[in-house]
Amino acid sequence: MTIFYTGLVVVSLAELAGDSYISNLTNTPSDPTHIKDLVRALVGSAIWIPYFHRSRRVANTFRTQEAAVDRKIGEIF
């Protein structure tokens, strides 16, 4: 999911850059939906990337080796 959200931000930036380049060539206003899409991708990434890295539920589901370490640390504290 980290790769997905990072790619989403990169693609949104590329769309915004491409749109501004084309709008400068044709002297037309740029599409404001690209800015909204970029903001949406940044906010989603800011929320979900830390969740997938810090959540115990995600660790138990996808990262079995790290989940075992988290359980051992949890037993200590």
N, CA, C and O atoms as a CHARMM CRD file, in Angstrom:
* protein
*
  308
    1    1 MET  N      0.82200  -1.18700   0.00000 PROA 1      0.00000
    2    1 MET  CA     0.00000   0.00000   0.00000 PROA 1      0.00000
    3    1 MET  C      0.86900   1.25500   0.00000 PROA 1      0.00000
    4    1 MET  O      0.48700   2.28200  -0.56200 PROA 1      0.00000
    5    2 THR  N      2.02700   1.16900   0.62700 PROA 2      0.00000
    6    2 THR  CA     2.93400   2.31700   0.60600 PROA 2      0.00000
    7    2 THR  C      3.34800   2.64200  -0.82000 PROA 2      0.00000
    8    2 THR  O      3.39700   3.80700  -1.21400 PROA 2      0.00000
    9    3 ILE  N      3.64200   1.61200  -1.58100 PROA 3      0.00000
   10    3 ILE  CA     4.02500   1.82000  -2.97500 PROA 3      0.00000
   11    3 ILE  C      2.85700   2.40900  -3.76100 PROA 3      0.00000
   12    3 ILE  O      3.04800   3.28400  -4.60500 PROA 3      0.00000
   13    4 PHE  N      1.64800   1.92600  -3.48100 PROA 4      0.00000
   14    4 PHE  CA     0.47000   2.43400  -4.16900 PROA 4      0.00000
   15    4 PHE  C      0.27200   3.91600  -3.89400 PROA 4      0.00000
   16    4 PHE  O      0.09400   4.69400  -4.83100 PROA 4      0.00000
   17    5 TYR  N      0.30000   4.32500  -2.62200 PROA 5      0.00000
   18    5 TYR  CA     0.05400   5.72800  -2.29900 PROA 5      0.00000
   19    5 TYR  C      1.18600   6.63200  -2.76500 PROA 5      0.00000
   20    5 TYR  O      0.93900   7.77300  -3.15700 PROA 5      0.00000
   21    6 THR  N      2.41200   6.14800  -2.73000 PROA 6      0.00000
   22    6 THR  CA     3.52600   6.92600  -3.26300 PROA 6      0.00000
   23    6 THR  C      3.36500   7.10000  -4.77500 PROA 6      0.00000
   24    6 THR  O      3.57900   8.18900  -5.30600 PROA 6      0.00000
   25    7 GLY  N      2.99200   6.03000  -5.45600 PROA 7      0.00000
   26    7 GLY  CA     2.74600   6.11900  -6.89100 PROA 7      0.00000
   27    7 GLY  C      1.58600   7.03700  -7.22300 PROA 7      0.00000
   28    7 GLY  O      1.62100   7.75300  -8.22400 PROA 7      0.00000
   29    8 LEU  N      0.55000   7.02000  -6.38100 PROA 8      0.00000
   30    8 LEU  CA    -0.59700   7.89900  -6.59200 PROA 8      0.00000
   31    8 LEU  C     -0.18700   9.36700  -6.52400 PROA 8      0.00000
   32    8 LEU  O     -0.64600  10.18000  -7.32700 PROA 8      0.00000
   33    9 VAL  N      0.67300   9.70400  -5.56900 PROA 9      0.00000
   34    9 VAL  CA     1.15200  11.08800  -5.46100 PROA 9      0.00000
   35    9 VAL  C      2.00000  11.45300  -6.67300 PROA 9      0.00000
   36    9 VAL  O      1.87100  12.55300  -7.21200 PROA 9      0.00000
   37   10 VAL  N      2.85900  10.54600  -7.10300 PROA 10     0.00000
   38   10 VAL  CA     3.72300  10.81800  -8.26000 PROA 10     0.00000
   39   10 VAL  C      2.88500  11.00100  -9.52800 PROA 10     0.00000
   40   10 VAL  O      3.14000  11.91100 -10.31700 PROA 10     0.00000
   41   11 VAL  N      1.89200  10.14200  -9.72100 PROA 11     0.00000
   42   11 VAL  CA     1.03700  10.26000 -10.90300 PROA 11     0.00000
   43   11 VAL  C      0.22300  11.55200 -10.85100 PROA 11     0.00000
   44   11 VAL  O      0.03500  12.20900 -11.87500 PROA 11     0.00000
   45   12 SER  N     -0.25700  11.91600  -9.67100 PROA 12     0.00000
   46   12 SER  CA    -1.01400  13.16500  -9.54300 PROA 12     0.00000
   47   12 SER  C     -0.13500  14.37100  -9.85000 PROA 12     0.00000
   48   12 SER  O     -0.58400  15.32300 -10.48900 PROA 12     0.00000
   49   13 LEU  N      1.11400  14.33500  -9.39800 PROA 13     0.00000
   50   13 LEU  CA     2.04600  15.41700  -9.72900 PROA 13     0.00000
   51   13 LEU  C      2.32600  15.46800 -11.22700 PROA 13     0.00000
   52   13 LEU  O      2.40400  16.55100 -11.80800 PROA 13     0.00000
   53   14 ALA  N      2.47600  14.30700 -11.85100 PROA 14     0.00000
   54   14 ALA  CA     2.73400  14.26500 -13.29100 PROA 14     0.00000
   55   14 ALA  C      1.53900  14.79500 -14.07100 PROA 14     0.00000
   56   14 ALA  O      1.71400  15.51400 -15.05500 PROA 14     0.00000
   57   15 GLU  N      0.33100  14.44900 -13.64700 PROA 15     0.00000
   58   15 GLU  CA    -0.86300  14.97300 -14.32300 PROA 15     0.00000
   59   15 GLU  C     -0.95500  16.48500 -14.18000 PROA 15     0.00000
   60   15 GLU  O     -1.29700  17.18200 -15.13500 PROA 15     0.00000
   61   16 LEU  N     -0.65300  16.99200 -12.99400 PROA 16     0.00000
   62   16 LEU  CA    -0.69600  18.43100 -12.77100 PROA 16     0.00000
   63   16 LEU  C      0.35600  19.13800 -13.61800 PROA 16     0.00000
   64   16 LEU  O      0.07900  20.17800 -14.21500 PROA 16     0.00000
   65   17 ALA  N      1.56200  18.57800 -13.67100 PROA 17     0.00000
   66   17 ALA  CA     2.62900  19.18200 -14.47200 PROA 17     0.00000
   67   17 ALA  C      2.28600  19.12700 -15.96100 PROA 17     0.00000
   68   17 ALA  O      2.49000  20.10400 -16.68100 PROA 17     0.00000
   69   18 GLY  N      1.77400  18.00800 -16.41700 PROA 18     0.00000
   70   18 GLY  CA     1.38800  17.89000 -17.81900 PROA 18     0.00000
   71   18 GLY  C      0.26100  18.83400 -18.18900 PROA 18     0.00000
   72   18 GLY  O      0.26600  19.43300 -19.26400 PROA 18     0.00000
   73   19 ASP  N     -0.70300  18.96300 -17.29300 PROA 19     0.00000
   74   19 ASP  CA    -1.81600  19.87300 -17.55500 PROA 19     0.00000
   75   19 ASP  C     -1.35100  21.31800 -17.61000 PROA 19     0.00000
   76   19 ASP  O     -1.78900  22.07800 -18.47400 PROA 19     0.00000
   77   20 SER  N     -0.47600  21.70100 -16.70200 PROA 20     0.00000
   78   20 SER  CA     0.00600  23.08900 -16.72900 PROA 20     0.00000
   79   20 SER  C      0.87100  23.34700 -17.95900 PROA 20     0.00000
   80   20 SER  O      0.83000  24.44100 -18.52200 PROA 20     0.00000
   81   21 TYR  N      1.65000  22.36100 -18.37900 PROA 21     0.00000
   82   21 TYR  CA     2.47100  22.51700 -19.58500 PROA 21     0.00000
   83   21 TYR  C      1.58800  22.69600 -20.82100 PROA 21     0.00000
   84   21 TYR  O      1.82600  23.58300 -21.64100 PROA 21     0.00000
   85   22 ILE  N      0.57600  21.85200 -20.94300 PROA 22     0.00000
   86   22 ILE  CA    -0.31300  21.94500 -22.10600 PROA 22     0.00000
   87   22 ILE  C     -1.12100  23.23300 -22.07400 PROA 22     0.00000
   88   22 ILE  O     -1.33800  23.85700 -23.11300 PROA 22     0.00000
   89   23 SER  N     -1.56800  23.63600 -20.88300 PROA 23     0.00000
   90   23 SER  CA    -2.34700  24.87200 -20.81200 PROA 23     0.00000
   91   23 SER  C     -1.47900  26.09000 -21.12100 PROA 23     0.00000
   92   23 SER  O     -1.98400  27.07900 -21.65400 PROA 23     0.00000
   93   24 ASN  N     -0.18600  26.04000 -20.80000 PROA 24     0.00000
   94   24 ASN  CA     0.71100  27.13800 -21.17500 PROA 24     0.00000
   95   24 ASN  C      0.95300  27.17500 -22.68500 PROA 24     0.00000
   96   24 ASN  O      1.06500  28.25000 -23.27400 PROA 24     0.00000
   97   25 LEU  N      1.03100  26.00700 -23.30200 PROA 25     0.00000
   98   25 LEU  CA     1.22900  25.96800 -24.75400 PROA 25     0.00000
   99   25 LEU  C      0.01200  26.46900 -25.51900 PROA 25     0.00000
  100   25 LEU  O      0.14600  27.13100 -26.54800 PROA 25     0.00000
  101   26 THR  N     -1.16200  26.15400 -25.01900 PROA 26     0.00000
  102   26 THR  CA    -2.38400  26.51400 -25.73400 PROA 26     0.00000
  103   26 THR  C     -3.03200  27.78800 -25.21800 PROA 26     0.00000
  104   26 THR  O     -4.06400  28.21300 -25.73800 PROA 26     0.00000
  105   27 ASN  N     -2.43700  28.40300 -24.19900 PROA 27     0.00000
  106   27 ASN  CA    -2.96700  29.62300 -23.58700 PROA 27     0.00000
  107   27 ASN  C     -4.40900  29.45600 -23.10500 PROA 27     0.00000
  108   27 ASN  O     -5.24600  30.33900 -23.29000 PROA 27     0.00000
  109   28 THR  N     -4.67700  28.32400 -22.49300 PROA 28     0.00000
  110   28 THR  CA    -5.98700  28.05700 -21.89800 PROA 28     0.00000
  111   28 THR  C     -5.80900  27.85700 -20.39800 PROA 28     0.00000
  112   28 THR  O     -4.71300  27.51500 -19.95400 PROA 28     0.00000
  113   29 PRO  N     -6.86300  28.06200 -19.60700 PROA 29     0.00000
  114   29 PRO  CA    -6.72600  27.84000 -18.16500 PROA 29     0.00000
  115   29 PRO  C     -6.54800  26.35600 -17.85200 PROA 29     0.00000
  116   29 PRO  O     -7.08400  25.49100 -18.54400 PROA 29     0.00000
  117   30 SER  N     -5.79600  26.08600 -16.80900 PROA 30     0.00000
  118   30 SER  CA    -5.57500  24.68800 -16.42300 PROA 30     0.00000
  119   30 SER  C     -6.80700  24.15600 -15.69100 PROA 30     0.00000
  120   30 SER  O     -7.62700  24.92200 -15.18500 PROA 30     0.00000
  121   31 ASP  N     -6.91400  22.85400 -15.64900 PROA 31     0.00000
  122   31 ASP  CA    -8.06100  22.18300 -15.03600 PROA 31     0.00000
  123   31 ASP  C     -7.87000  22.13300 -13.51100 PROA 31     0.00000
  124   31 ASP  O     -6.87800  21.57200 -13.04600 PROA 31     0.00000
  125   32 PRO  N     -8.77900  22.69700 -12.73400 PROA 32     0.00000
  126   32 PRO  CA    -8.60100  22.71500 -11.27600 PROA 32     0.00000
  127   32 PRO  C     -8.79000  21.35200 -10.62500 PROA 32     0.00000
  128   32 PRO  O     -8.43800  21.18200  -9.45700 PROA 32     0.00000
  129   33 THR  N     -9.33100  20.38400 -11.34100 PROA 33     0.00000
  130   33 THR  CA    -9.52100  19.07000 -10.72100 PROA 33     0.00000
  131   33 THR  C     -8.19000  18.37000 -10.46400 PROA 33     0.00000
  132   33 THR  O     -8.10700  17.51700  -9.58000 PROA 33     0.00000
  133   34 HSD  N     -7.14900  18.71400 -11.22100 PROA 34     0.00000
  134   34 HSD  CA    -5.84500  18.09700 -10.98600 PROA 34     0.00000
  135   34 HSD  C     -5.26400  18.53300  -9.64000 PROA 34     0.00000
  136   34 HSD  O     -4.60300  17.74400  -8.96500 PROA 34     0.00000
  137   35 ILE  N     -5.50500  19.76600  -9.25500 PROA 35     0.00000
  138   35 ILE  CA    -5.03500  20.24700  -7.95100 PROA 35     0.00000
  139   35 ILE  C     -5.80500  19.53500  -6.84300 PROA 35     0.00000
  140   35 ILE  O     -5.22100  19.14000  -5.83400 PROA 35     0.00000
  141   36 LYS  N     -7.11500  19.37200  -7.02900 PROA 36     0.00000
  142   36 LYS  CA    -7.92000  18.64500  -6.03600 PROA 36     0.00000
  143   36 LYS  C     -7.45400  17.19900  -5.90800 PROA 36     0.00000
  144   36 LYS  O     -7.37000  16.66200  -4.80400 PROA 36     0.00000
  145   37 ASP  N     -7.14900  16.57000  -7.04900 PROA 37     0.00000
  146   37 ASP  CA    -6.67000  15.19400  -7.01700 PROA 37     0.00000
  147   37 ASP  C     -5.33300  15.07800  -6.29900 PROA 37     0.00000
  148   37 ASP  O     -5.10300  14.11900  -5.56200 PROA 37     0.00000
  149   38 LEU  N     -4.45200  16.04700  -6.50800 PROA 38     0.00000
  150   38 LEU  CA    -3.16100  16.03500  -5.83000 PROA 38     0.00000
  151   38 LEU  C     -3.33000  16.20000  -4.32600 PROA 38     0.00000
  152   38 LEU  O     -2.70000  15.48500  -3.54800 PROA 38     0.00000
  153   39 VAL  N     -4.17100  17.13100  -3.91600 PROA 39     0.00000
  154   39 VAL  CA    -4.41400  17.33500  -2.48300 PROA 39     0.00000
  155   39 VAL  C     -5.03600  16.08800  -1.87100 PROA 39     0.00000
  156   39 VAL  O     -4.66600  15.67800  -0.77100 PROA 39     0.00000
  157   40 ARG  N     -5.97300  15.49300  -2.58300 PROA 40     0.00000
  158   40 ARG  CA    -6.61800  14.26700  -2.09600 PROA 40     0.00000
  159   40 ARG  C     -5.59600  13.14200  -1.94300 PROA 40     0.00000
  160   40 ARG  O     -5.64100  12.40100  -0.96100 PROA 40     0.00000
  161   41 ALA  N     -4.67700  13.00700  -2.89600 PROA 41     0.00000
  162   41 ALA  CA    -3.64500  11.97300  -2.82400 PROA 41     0.00000
  163   41 ALA  C     -2.68400  12.24600  -1.67100 PROA 41     0.00000
  164   41 ALA  O     -2.27400  11.31400  -0.97900 PROA 41     0.00000
  165   42 LEU  N     -2.32200  13.50300  -1.45800 PROA 42     0.00000
  166   42 LEU  CA    -1.41400  13.84000  -0.35400 PROA 42     0.00000
  167   42 LEU  C     -2.05600  13.58100   1.00500 PROA 42     0.00000
  168   42 LEU  O     -1.41100  13.05400   1.91200 PROA 42     0.00000
  169   43 VAL  N     -3.32000  13.95000   1.14300 PROA 43     0.00000
  170   43 VAL  CA    -4.00900  13.72100   2.42300 PROA 43     0.00000
  171   43 VAL  C     -4.18400  12.22400   2.67400 PROA 43     0.00000
  172   43 VAL  O     -3.95400  11.74000   3.78300 PROA 43     0.00000
  173   44 GLY  N     -4.58700  11.50700   1.64800 PROA 44     0.00000
  174   44 GLY  CA    -4.72300  10.05600   1.79700 PROA 44     0.00000
  175   44 GLY  C     -3.40900   9.39300   2.15200 PROA 44     0.00000
  176   44 GLY  O     -3.37400   8.49500   2.99300 PROA 44     0.00000
  177   45 SER  N     -2.33200   9.82100   1.52700 PROA 45     0.00000
  178   45 SER  CA    -1.01100   9.26800   1.83700 PROA 45     0.00000
  179   45 SER  C     -0.58200   9.60900   3.25300 PROA 45     0.00000
  180   45 SER  O      0.00200   8.77700   3.94700 PROA 45     0.00000
  181   46 ALA  N     -0.86900  10.82600   3.68000 PROA 46     0.00000
  182   46 ALA  CA    -0.48600  11.24000   5.03400 PROA 46     0.00000
  183   46 ALA  C     -1.24100  10.44700   6.10000 PROA 46     0.00000
  184   46 ALA  O     -0.74300  10.26600   7.21100 PROA 46     0.00000
  185   47 ILE  N     -2.42100   9.98300   5.76700 PROA 47     0.00000
  186   47 ILE  CA    -3.19900   9.19800   6.73000 PROA 47     0.00000
  187   47 ILE  C     -2.84300   7.71900   6.66600 PROA 47     0.00000
  188   47 ILE  O     -2.56100   7.10200   7.69300 PROA 47     0.00000
  189   48 TRP  N     -2.85500   7.14700   5.46200 PROA 48     0.00000
  190   48 TRP  CA    -2.77300   5.70100   5.33900 PROA 48     0.00000
  191   48 TRP  C     -1.37000   5.12000   5.40100 PROA 48     0.00000
  192   48 TRP  O     -1.20300   4.01000   5.90700 PROA 48     0.00000
  193   49 ILE  N     -0.35800   5.81800   4.91200 PROA 49     0.00000
  194   49 ILE  CA     0.99900   5.25500   4.98000 PROA 49     0.00000
  195   49 ILE  C      1.44400   5.05400   6.42500 PROA 49     0.00000
  196   49 ILE  O      1.93700   3.97200   6.74400 PROA 49     0.00000
  197   50 PRO  N      1.29700   6.04000   7.32100 PROA 50     0.00000
  198   50 PRO  CA     1.66100   5.76200   8.71900 PROA 50     0.00000
  199   50 PRO  C      0.80700   4.67200   9.35600 PROA 50     0.00000
  200   50 PRO  O      1.29500   3.89200  10.17500 PROA 50     0.00000
  201   51 TYR  N     -0.47600   4.62100   8.97600 PROA 51     0.00000
  202   51 TYR  CA    -1.33600   3.57100   9.53600 PROA 51     0.00000
  203   51 TYR  C     -0.81300   2.19600   9.16000 PROA 51     0.00000
  204   51 TYR  O     -0.73300   1.31700  10.01900 PROA 51     0.00000
  205   52 PHE  N     -0.45600   1.98800   7.90200 PROA 52     0.00000
  206   52 PHE  CA     0.01700   0.68400   7.47800 PROA 52     0.00000
  207   52 PHE  C      1.37000   0.33200   8.08800 PROA 52     0.00000
  208   52 PHE  O      1.71100  -0.84700   8.18100 PROA 52     0.00000
  209   53 HSD  N      2.13300   1.31500   8.49800 PROA 53     0.00000
  210   53 HSD  CA     3.43000   1.02500   9.10700 PROA 53     0.00000
  211   53 HSD  C      3.35000   0.85600  10.62200 PROA 53     0.00000
  212   53 HSD  O      4.22000   0.21300  11.20900 PROA 53     0.00000
  213   54 ARG  N      2.33100   1.41600  11.26600 PROA 54     0.00000
  214   54 ARG  CA     2.27200   1.38800  12.72400 PROA 54     0.00000
  215   54 ARG  C      1.18200   0.50000  13.30600 PROA 54     0.00000
  216   54 ARG  O      1.21000   0.20600  14.50100 PROA 54     0.00000
  217   55 SER  N      0.23300   0.07000  12.50200 PROA 55     0.00000
  218   55 SER  CA    -0.91200  -0.67500  12.99600 PROA 55     0.00000
  219   55 SER  C     -0.53400  -2.10600  13.36400 PROA 55     0.00000
  220   55 SER  O      0.14300  -2.79900  12.60400 PROA 55     0.00000
  221   56 ARG  N     -0.97300  -2.52800  14.51900 PROA 56     0.00000
  222   56 ARG  CA    -0.75800  -3.91200  14.91800 PROA 56     0.00000
  223   56 ARG  C     -1.60900  -4.86500  14.09900 PROA 56     0.00000
  224   56 ARG  O     -1.17800  -5.97400  13.78200 PROA 56     0.00000
  225   57 ARG  N     -2.80800  -4.43700  13.75700 PROA 57     0.00000
  226   57 ARG  CA    -3.69300  -5.27100  12.95100 PROA 57     0.00000
  227   57 ARG  C     -3.07000  -5.55000  11.58800 PROA 57     0.00000
  228   57 ARG  O     -3.12500  -6.68000  11.10300 PROA 57     0.00000
  229   58 VAL  N     -2.48600  -4.54700  10.97600 PROA 58     0.00000
  230   58 VAL  CA    -1.81500  -4.74300   9.68300 PROA 58     0.00000
  231   58 VAL  C     -0.60400  -5.64500   9.86400 PROA 58     0.00000
  232   58 VAL  O     -0.34200  -6.51200   9.02900 PROA 58     0.00000
  233   59 ALA  N      0.12900  -5.44800  10.94100 PROA 59     0.00000
  234   59 ALA  CA     1.30300  -6.28700  11.19600 PROA 59     0.00000
  235   59 ALA  C      0.89900  -7.74300  11.37600 PROA 59     0.00000
  236   59 ALA  O      1.57400  -8.64100  10.87300 PROA 59     0.00000
  237   60 ASN  N     -0.19300  -7.98300  12.08800 PROA 60     0.00000
  238   60 ASN  CA    -0.63900  -9.35900  12.28700 PROA 60     0.00000
  239   60 ASN  C     -1.14000  -9.99200  10.99400 PROA 60     0.00000
  240   60 ASN  O     -1.05200 -11.20800  10.82000 PROA 60     0.00000
  241   61 THR  N     -1.65700  -9.18000  10.10000 PROA 61     0.00000
  242   61 THR  CA    -2.20600  -9.71100   8.86300 PROA 61     0.00000
  243   61 THR  C     -1.13300  -9.91200   7.79500 PROA 61     0.00000
  244   61 THR  O     -1.11800 -10.94400   7.12300 PROA 61     0.00000
  245   62 PHE  N     -0.24200  -8.94500   7.63200 PROA 62     0.00000
  246   62 PHE  CA     0.66600  -8.97300   6.49700 PROA 62     0.00000
  247   62 PHE  C      2.12300  -9.21800   6.85400 PROA 62     0.00000
  248   62 PHE  O      2.87900  -9.72000   6.02200 PROA 62     0.00000
  249   63 ARG  N      2.52900  -8.88100   8.04900 PROA 63     0.00000
  250   63 ARG  CA     3.94800  -8.99700   8.40300 PROA 63     0.00000
  251   63 ARG  C      4.08200  -9.95700   9.57700 PROA 63     0.00000
  252   63 ARG  O      4.16700  -9.51500  10.72300 PROA 63     0.00000
  253   64 THR  N      4.10300 -11.24500   9.32000 PROA 64     0.00000
  254   64 THR  CA     4.09300 -12.22900  10.39200 PROA 64     0.00000
  255   64 THR  C      5.36800 -12.17100  11.22100 PROA 64     0.00000
  256   64 THR  O      5.30200 -12.30800  12.44300 PROA 64     0.00000
  257   65 GLN  N      6.50400 -11.97600  10.60800 PROA 65     0.00000
  258   65 GLN  CA     7.75200 -11.94400  11.36100 PROA 65     0.00000
  259   65 GLN  C      7.81500 -10.71400  12.26500 PROA 65     0.00000
  260   65 GLN  O      8.19600 -10.82300  13.43100 PROA 65     0.00000
  261   66 GLU  N      7.45000  -9.55800  11.74400 PROA 66     0.00000
  262   66 GLU  CA     7.44900  -8.34600  12.54800 PROA 66     0.00000
  263   66 GLU  C      6.35400  -8.39600  13.61600 PROA 66     0.00000
  264   66 GLU  O      6.52000  -7.84000  14.70100 PROA 66     0.00000
  265   67 ALA  N      5.24500  -9.05600  13.31400 PROA 67     0.00000
  266   67 ALA  CA     4.16500  -9.17200  14.29000 PROA 67     0.00000
  267   67 ALA  C      4.62500  -9.97400  15.50000 PROA 67     0.00000
  268   67 ALA  O      4.24200  -9.66200  16.62700 PROA 67     0.00000
  269   68 ALA  N      5.44200 -11.00400  15.28200 PROA 68     0.00000
  270   68 ALA  CA     5.95600 -11.78200  16.40300 PROA 68     0.00000
  271   68 ALA  C      6.85700 -10.92400  17.28300 PROA 68     0.00000
  272   68 ALA  O      6.81400 -11.03800  18.50800 PROA 68     0.00000
  273   69 VAL  N      7.65600 -10.08300  16.68500 PROA 69     0.00000
  274   69 VAL  CA     8.51600  -9.17700  17.45400 PROA 69     0.00000
  275   69 VAL  C      7.66400  -8.17600  18.22200 PROA 69     0.00000
  276   69 VAL  O      7.95100  -7.88200  19.38200 PROA 69     0.00000
  277   70 ASP  N      6.61700  -7.64900  17.58600 PROA 70     0.00000
  278   70 ASP  CA     5.72100  -6.71400  18.27000 PROA 70     0.00000
  279   70 ASP  C      5.04600  -7.36500  19.46200 PROA 70     0.00000
  280   70 ASP  O      4.87400  -6.72000  20.49700 PROA 70     0.00000
  281   71 ARG  N      4.66000  -8.62800  19.34100 PROA 71     0.00000
  282   71 ARG  CA     4.02700  -9.33400  20.47200 PROA 71     0.00000
  283   71 ARG  C      5.01200  -9.49800  21.62200 PROA 71     0.00000
  284   71 ARG  O      4.64700  -9.33100  22.78600 PROA 71     0.00000
  285   72 LYS  N      6.26400  -9.82600  21.29400 PROA 72     0.00000
  286   72 LYS  CA     7.27000  -9.99000  22.34300 PROA 72     0.00000
  287   72 LYS  C      7.52400  -8.66900  23.05500 PROA 72     0.00000
  288   72 LYS  O      7.64700  -8.63400  24.27900 PROA 72     0.00000
  289   73 ILE  N      7.60200  -7.59000  22.29700 PROA 73     0.00000
  290   73 ILE  CA     7.80400  -6.27400  22.90900 PROA 73     0.00000
  291   73 ILE  C      6.58300  -5.90300  23.75500 PROA 73     0.00000
  292   73 ILE  O      6.72600  -5.34300  24.84200 PROA 73     0.00000
  293   74 GLY  N      5.38700  -6.21700  23.25600 PROA 74     0.00000
  294   74 GLY  CA     4.17800  -5.94700  24.01900 PROA 74     0.00000
  295   74 GLY  C      4.11300  -6.71600  25.31600 PROA 74     0.00000
  296   74 GLY  O      3.57800  -6.21800  26.30600 PROA 74     0.00000
  297   75 GLU  N      4.65700  -7.94200  25.32800 PROA 75     0.00000
  298   75 GLU  CA     4.67100  -8.74000  26.56000 PROA 75     0.00000
  299   75 GLU  C      5.64000  -8.15800  27.58800 PROA 75     0.00000
  300   75 GLU  O      5.42000  -8.29200  28.79100 PROA 75     0.00000
  301   76 ILE  N      6.69800  -7.52200  27.12600 PROA 76     0.00000
  302   76 ILE  CA     7.66600  -6.92600  28.04000 PROA 76     0.00000
  303   76 ILE  C      7.05000  -5.75700  28.75100 PROA 76     0.00000
  304   76 ILE  O      7.24900  -5.58200  29.95300 PROA 76     0.00000
  305   77 PHE  N      6.29900  -4.94600  28.02300 PROA 77     0.00000
  306   77 PHE  CA     5.69900  -3.74700  28.60300 PROA 77     0.00000
  307   77 PHE  C      4.31500  -4.07200  29.05200 PROA 77     0.00000
  308   77 PHE  O      3.61700  -3.20400  29.57600 PROA 77     0.00000
